Amino acid sequence: MSDAELLRAWRRGDRRAGSTLFNRYFDSILRFFRTKVDDAVEDLVQQTFTACVETRDRFREESSFRTYLYAIAHNVLREFYRRRRRFGRYVNFEVESVVDLGAGPVTLAVAHAEQRLLLEALRRIPIAHQVILELYFWERFTGKEMGAFLDVPEDTARSRLRRAKALLIDQLRALEIPPNLLESTLTDLDRWAESIREILARKLNKAPREP
């Protein structure tokens, strides 16, 4: 069944349909938080799905279910960092990176230096751009989906993706690494990103609680 069919069945009271939806996207939402938070990952995942349950009937299906779910996760992430700030000060995802906000390193065993560099560079660009790139690299968002997630026209979303890639490349160049390693990373950037996705996928095996 499609996401839309499962959602409608869930709204009619079919809890199995809701569980199927949650299991379909659990690994993706866990992956979303693992590269941005050094603690409380599972708690934030659960908060995301809880918020989905609470707002399910308000979702008007003007975008895909997964776009809607990632928008919830994005809001949960913003609130998490806002609460960690003293006196709940404003957090600007357009400017601040997870490193700026005090997140520790990603505890992910990778085999290649290029993978480590890419992970580090992603965490050093503004979170808004990190999110865009990870949705593109790891969740394979289309331009249309990216536009719906960002609430902008598709052309604008594609422009922001290009900007995010440029910032990532600038950050890679700013790292103190040997020229040959930089060249290897930049030459095959998409492949290295895909390889990280595969590593993350192998690590994710815990199921969510039923809705």
C-alpha positions in Angstrom: 0.0 0.0 0.0 1.1 3.6 -0.7 1.8 6.0 2.2 -1.5 7.8 1.3 -3.5 4.6 1.5 -1.9 3.6 4.8 -2.5 7.1 6.2 -6.2 7.0 5.3 -6.6 3.5 6.7 -4.9 4.6 9.9 -7.3 7.6 10.2 -10.2 5.2 9.9 -8.9 3.3 12.9 -6.6 0.7 11.4 -3.6 0.7 13.9 -1.8 -1.8 11.8 -1.7 0.7 8.9 -0.2 3.3 11.3 2.4 0.8 12.5 3.3 0.0 8.9 3.9 3.7 8.2 6.0 4.1 11.3 8.1 1.1 10.5 8.6 2.3 6.9 10.1 5.6 8.1 11.6 4.7 11.4 15.2 4.2 10.1 15.0 7.3 8.0 14.0 9.5 11.0 16.6 7.9 13.2 19.2 8.6 10.6 18.0 12.3 10.5 18.8 12.8 14.1 21.9 10.6 14.4 24.1 13.1 12.4 22.8 16.2 14.3 22.5 15.1 18.0 25.0 13.4 20.2 22.5 12.3 22.8 18.7 11.8 23.1 18.4 10.5 19.6 15.9 7.8 20.3 13.9 10.3 22.5 13.7 12.7 19.6 12.6 10.0 17.2 9.8 9.1 19.6 8.8 12.7 20.0 8.6 12.9 16.2 6.2 10.0 15.9 4.2 11.1 18.9 3.7 14.5 17.2 2.7 12.7 14.0 0.0 10.8 16.0 -1.2 14.0 17.6 -1.4 16.0 14.3 -2.4 13.2 11.9 -5.9 14.4 11.3 -4.7 18.0 10.5 -2.4 16.8 7.7 -4.2 17.9 4.5 -2.1 15.7 2.1 -0.9 18.7 0.1 2.5 17.1 0.1 3.8 13.5 0.6 3.5 11.9 4.0 7.3 11.6 4.3 7.7 15.3 3.6 5.2 16.0 6.4 7.1 13.6 8.8 10.4 15.2 8.1 8.9 18.6 8.7 7.9 17.4 12.1 11.4 16.0 12.8 12.9 19.3 11.8 10.7 21.1 14.3 11.5 18.6 17.0 15.2 19.2 16.3 14.8 23.0 16.5 13.0 22.7 19.8 15.6 20.4 21.2 18.4 22.9 20.5 16.3 25.8 21.7 15.8 24.1 25.1 19.5 23.4 25.4 20.2 27.1 25.0 20.4 29.1 28.1 17.1 30.9 28.7 15.7 29.3 25.5 17.4 31.7 23.2 16.5 31.7 19.5 18.4 29.1 17.4 19.1 30.1 13.8 19.4 27.0 11.6 20.3 29.3 8.6 23.5 30.4 10.4 24.5 27.9 13.1 25.8 24.4 12.6 25.5 21.5 15.0 29.1 22.0 16.0 28.3 25.7 16.8 25.5 24.4 19.0 27.8 22.1 20.9 27.0 18.6 19.4 29.7 16.1 19.9 31.2 14.0 17.0 29.1 11.3 15.3 30.0 7.9 16.8 29.9 6.0 13.5 32.6 3.6 12.4 33.6 4.3 8.8 36.3 2.6 6.8 37.5 5.5 4.7 39.0 8.9 5.5 36.7 10.5 2.8 33.7 9.3 4.7 35.0 10.8 8.0 35.8 14.1 6.2 32.3 14.3 4.6 30.6 13.7 7.9 32.7 16.3 9.6 32.1 18.9 6.9 28.3 18.3 7.0 28.3 19.0 10.7 30.2 22.3 10.2 27.8 23.9 7.7 24.6 25.6 8.9 22.0 23.1 9.9 19.5 24.3 7.2 22.0 23.3 4.6 23.0 20.1 6.3 19.4 19.0 6.3 18.9 19.8 2.6 22.0 17.8 1.6 21.2 14.8 3.8 17.6 14.7 2.4 19.1 14.7 -1.0 22.0 12.3 -0.5 20.4 9.8 1.9 16.6 10.1 1.5 16.7 10.8 -2.2 14.3 13.7 -2.1 13.2 15.0 -5.5 13.2 18.7 -6.3 9.4 18.7 -5.8 9.7 17.0 -2.4 12.4 19.4 -1.4 10.2 22.3 -2.4 7.4 21.0 -0.3 9.6 20.4 2.7 11.1 23.9 2.5 7.7 25.5 1.5 9.2 27.1 -1.6 8.9 26.6 -5.4 10.8 23.7 -6.8 13.3 26.0 -8.7 14.0 27.8 -5.4 14.6 24.4 -3.7 17.0 23.3 -6.4 18.9 26.6 -6.0 19.2 26.1 -2.3 20.5 22.6 -2.9 23.2 24.0 -5.1 24.0 26.6 -2.5 24.3 23.8 0.2 26.6 21.8 -2.0 28.8 24.8 -2.5 29.0 25.4 1.2 29.9 21.8 1.8 32.7 22.0 -0.7 34.0 25.2 0.8 34.0 23.5 4.2 35.8 20.5 2.9 38.5 22.8 1.4 38.7 24.6 4.8 39.7 21.4 6.6 43.4 20.8 7.0 43.7 17.7 4.9 46.2 16.5 2.3 45.4 17.7 -1.3 45.1 14.2 -2.6 42.5 13.3 0.0 40.6 16.5 -0.7 40.6 15.7 -4.4 39.4 12.1 -3.8 36.6 13.3 -1.6 35.4 16.1 -4.0 35.7 14.0 -7.2 33.3 11.3 -6.0 31.2 13.3 -3.5 27.9 11.6 -4.2 29.4 8.1 -4.0 31.0 8.8 -0.6 27.7 10.2 0.6 25.8 7.1 -0.6 28.3 4.9 1.2 27.6 6.7 4.5 23.9 6.1 4.0 24.6 2.4 3.6 26.6 2.4 6.9 23.9 4.2 8.7 21.3 1.8 7.4 23.2 -1.2 8.7 23.3 0.3 12.2 19.6 1.0 12.4 17.6 -2.0 13.6 15.4 -0.9 16.5 11.7 -0.7 15.9 9.4 2.1 17.1 6.6 1.7 19.5 3.2 1.3 17.9 1.2 4.5 17.3 
